[in-house]
Amino acid sequence: MALTKSSVFRTNPVSGDSFIILNDGGSLKAQGVGLIGDDGLHAGIAGNPAIVQADSKTWYSSGATKENQKNLKASAGVLWSVSCTIDPADNPSTTRWLMVFDKASAPVDTDVPVFRVPVAGGGNAVVDFPRGLSLATGVSVALSTTVDDLTLPTAENFFDSEYE
């Protein structure tokens, strides 16, 4: 869920419990979930509210340029989202793997990812990390033909990412 300048009241359709999502809307945005008691009064905050500095994220898009790997940041960072779209003209049917690496340079064959998700040939994958994926060395992404470690295909896809 994106942070907004509002509070949203919801009721869990299964348990019937009520809760409210709190957003402060300032330059530092705090988000938490408040539980509502049976009497309709606020009963407390659940979990740890996330604090995000507004406008601190960088957006990357490969646009019309096909890529198979990309170093987004050459130092420690946080990945908030990554998406990959495979061009069906280049690969209409073979599954690939979208991979994230804790690396300060572009990934190369045999690198081992910290995160991976399958992408159907000619398809796309969108991964959001609501609390961010912290990477100590750098932020890099790639598409692979193998699941365990990186095997780069020809450039057949487009990347979009949000990081800081």
Secondary structure, DSSP 8 states (H G I E B T S, - for coil): ----SS-EEEE-TTT--EEEEEE--SSEEEEEEEEE-TTSSEEEEEEEEEEEETT--EEEE-TT--BSEEEEESSSEEEEEEEEEE-TTT-SS--EEEEEE--SS---TT---SEEEEE-TT-EEEEEEEEEEEESS-EEEEEESSSSS----SS-EEEEEEE-
